[in-house]
Amino acid sequence: MKLLIRYTILTITLSVYGCESETVSFQKQLDNEYGKYVETVTPENRKFYEAYNKALKLWDTPYGEVNIKTSYGNAHVIVSGPENGEAVVLLHGMNASSTMWYPNIGALAKHHRVYAIDYLLEPGKSELNGKVKNMEEIMGWHDEIFKKLKLKEFSIIGASRGGWLAVYIALQHKYAIKNMILLSPAQTFTPIPPGSGMLTNIIYTINPKRKKLRDVLETMSVNVDIIKQAYIDQYFIATEKASLNKFILQMTPYSDDELRSLTMPVLTLIGDHDIVNPKKSIEKAEELLPQSDTGVIENAGHFLSFDKADIVNARMLEFLNVNSAEPFL
């Protein structure tokens, strides 16, 4: 029995060390391509960065970080997956940062080159220099990122607010968006329905308190205990640091004509306990999107990529594979 325990501990240790070693090697490759990654830590961001880095260790696949200098400030991108894999861009949910993808990144990065971007106007490692006047400048910031990363054709996955932003980017018709995956996209097909859950979130957003955090998470997830504590700690600090920006108010559902113009394959997934998207969102996606694939994930809330990671990962990979020029399964 003791021998078995020792063997198990040794196996886990070697696995963790191996992943860390591969991550170091991965980072060196990115440093050669994009310039050495240097993290700027100030007294103001130290606490958040420490929590961010701890949450980033939850990623179960090698990764590297890239700083991209833009006209609007630094863009922080986490890169993972094979260099020759088809490109996938990840856009996280509100105040979630790119570390939110830890339940999904291992599956996505197995065959794809994945680029997770920290949103410029929310807590993360991207840093705004000055002010952003309008959504056109937000798009300009993404333009510079895509250009630096040499992304002319890619798939895009957006969660919640990131889903709305993914659609906005696709509507600009500047890039060949091969496929789009929307995970409970906020304010995209229909307005967020009122209810006690949303009221809880609004009150918390105005005055975030740690003792109220679980109540908020329970409105978004059907199984809060499945979310890793390191991520919850970072998420709380992010909500403390966050401030509502005017662009949140500009997030209104897209018109029928705009949705009909999205000609790429689009997968839309929501949870059956989703307080952000009613089933009408799925109905509109099926009705208006020319190449629509949809699904309602059982026993999942708005945080469906946490609640049912295995199911969501399988649906995403199947969708990307079916619509890939080079199927991987």
N, C-alpha and C positions, 0 to 999 in steps of 0.2 A: 504493500500500500504506500509506504514511504517513498519507494522507488518510483511508483507511478506519479505521485505528487511532484517529486523532484523533476521528473521528465516533463510533466505538464508545464511547470514553472519555467524550465529551460526552453521549451518550445515557444512559449509566449514571449520570453525575453528575446530570443533570437529573432522572432517575427517582428517585434517592435523595433529592435536595433536595425534589422534589415530594411524596414520601411524608412527609418530615419536616415540611414546611410544612402538609400536611393534618393531621398528628398534632397540631401546635400548635393548629390551628383546632379540632380535635376536643376537645382538652383544655379549651379556653376554653368550649366549649358545655357540657361536663360541670361545669366550675367554676360556671357560671351556675345549673345545675340542682341540684347537690348541695353547693355550697360549694367554695371554692378548695382544690385539692389541695396539701397541704404535707407534705413528707417529713421525718420526724424522724430525723435521723442522730445516733447516739451512737457513742462509741469502740468499744462492743461490737458494733454492727451495721454499722459503716462498711465493712469488708472485704466482707461479704456483700452489702450494698446496692449497692456498686460493681459486683460481679460480676452481680448480679441485673439492674441497669440495662443492663449491657453485653449480657446475654443477651436482654433485652427488645427490644433493637434488631434482633434477628433476625426480629421480627414483620414480615411483608411487607404489612401493611395499616395504615391509620391507627387509632390507639387513644388512649384516655385512661385515667387512673387516678383512682379514687375512694376516699376514706377515709370509712367509715361508723362513727360512734361507737355502740357497743352496751354493754349492761350487763356484758359479759364482756371488753371491750377493743376495740381498733380492728379493723375488718374492712377489708382491702384488696381491691379489686375492679378488674380491668382490663376496660374496656368497649370494644367495637368493633362495627362494622356499622351499617346504616341504622336510624335512630330508629324507623321504622315497620315494621321487620322483626319477624317472630315471635321471641319471646324464647327463647334457649338458654342454660342455665347449665352451666358447665364445672367439674368437680371433679377436680383433679389427683391423680397417684399419690403414694405415700409419699416425702417429702423432695424431691419434684420441683418444687414451686411451679408457679404458673400459667404461667411462661415455657416449660414443657414443650410448650405447644400451638403453638409457632412453626411446625412443619411443617403444621399443620392450620387455623390461624386464617384465612388468606387465603381458603380455600374456604368455611369456615363463615360468615364475616362478610360474604360477598358479598351474601347475601339475608337474613341473620338478625341480630338484635341480640344480641350475645354478651356474657355476663357471666362472667368467669373469677375464681373466688374462691380466695384463698390460705387454706389451712386453718389454723385458729387454733392448733393444737398442734404445728405443724411449722415449720421455717425458711421464712420468706417475709416479706412485709411486713405481714401481720396480726399484731397484738400482743396477747397475753393479759394481762389485768389481774387478778391474783389467781390463783385455782385454779378448775378445772372439776371438779365432783363426779361427774357421771354423763353418760350419753348424752342424757338429757333436756335437760340444759343445753347440750350441743352443738347439739341441735335448736333450743333457744331462741335460740341465737346466730344460726343460719340464719334463724329466723323474723324476727328483727329486720332482717337483711339484706334478705330478700325484701320485707318491708313497706316499707323505705326505698326500695327500687328499684321499688316498686309492681308486684311480680310476683305475680299471682294465678293465672295460667295460663302454663305454659312447658314446654319440653322440657329434658331434663337428660342430660348426657353425663359419665360417670365412667370414669376409667382406674385399674385396679388397686385400691388402697385407696379411691380415689374412686368406683369402681363399687360397692363394698360400701356406701359412705355414700349413694350415690344411691338404692339400694334401701331403706335405712333411712329416708330422707326420704320416699320414696314411700309407705311403709307407714304413715306417720303420718296420711295421708288429710286433711291440712290444706290441701293445694294441689292444683290440677288439673294433674297431670303429664301433658301431652299425649302425649309420646313419651319413651322412655328408650333410651339407647345405652350399652352396657357393653363397654368395651374391656379384655379380659382381666381381669375383676373378681376381686380376691383374696378367697378365703374366702367366696364368695357361694353357689355351687352345690355345691362339693365342697371338702374340706380341701386345702391345698397339699401335693402329694405329696413325700415325702422324696427326697433325692438329693444328689449331689456339688455340683450347682449351688446348691442352697439352702444347703448347708453353707458354701460359699464366701461367700455373702451374709451368713449369720449371723455368721461370724467377722469379716467386714469391718465389719458393723454394730457389733459390740462394740469393735473396735479399728481404725477406718478409717485406712488408710495410702495415700498417693497412688500408691505403686508397685504397690499391689494393685487400684487402681481399674479398670484395663483388664480384669483377670481377672474382676471382678464384672460389668462392662458386657458382656463376652462371654457371660456366662450369660443375660443379658437380651435381647441384640440379636444378630442374625445378621450384622450389618454395622456394627460400632462406628464405622468410619471415616466413615460417613454422618452421624453426629451432630456438630453444629457444636462446635468447641472452646470457644467462649464459653459454651455451655450446659454442657459437661462441667466446665469450671472452676467454674461456679456450683454445679453438682450436688455436686461434691466438698466445697466449703465447707459446703454444707447438711448433708452427711452428717457432717462434723466437728462441726457445731453441734448436731445432732439428739440427742435423748435418747428412749429408749423410754418410752412412756407406757402406763398401765394399760389404755387403751382398745384398744390393739393386741391385747391378750390377750382382749378381749371380742369381737373380730371372729371369730365362728364362723359356719359356713354357715347359711343361713336354712332354716326348716322347709318341708316340702312345702306345707303349708297357707298359709304366708306367701307363697310364690312363686305359688301359684294365685290369690291375692287381687290380684295385680298385673294389672289388667285393661287397662291401656294397651298400645299396641304397644311391644314391646321388641326391640331388635336386640342380639345378643350376638356379638362377634367375638373370636377368639383366634388366636394364631399356631401354625403347625404345629410350631414348636420352642419352644413355651411351657412353661417350667418351673413355672409357677404354676397353670395350668389343663390338666388332661388332657382328652381328648375326651369323657369322661363329663360334663363341665360342659355341653358343647353338647347332649348327650343329655338331660340333666335340664332344660335350658332349653326344648328342643323338647317335652318331655313335660309339663312343669308350667305353663309360662306360657301363658295363654289366647290371646294374640296374639304369637306368637314368630317372630322371623326370626333366622337364625343364619348364621355363616360361619366357616370356617377359612382364614386367609390363608396362602398358601404362601410359603416362604422368609422367615418372620417369627418373631420370638421374642416374649417378654413385652412388649417395647417395639415392638409392631406399628405404632403410630402414627408412629414414626420409620422403622422398617425398610421399610415399604411405604405411605408417606404417601399417594401418589396413589391407590392402590387403596382404602385405608381411607377417604379423603376421599370418593371416588366412592360407596362403599357407604353412608356416613353421609348424604350429600346425597340420594341416591336414596330412602333410607328416610324421611328427613324430608319429602321432596317428596310421596311417595305418601301419607303420613299428615298432610298439611298441609291446612288449610282453604282456603289460597290457594296452590296449586302455583306454583312459580317457574321450572320448566323446560319 
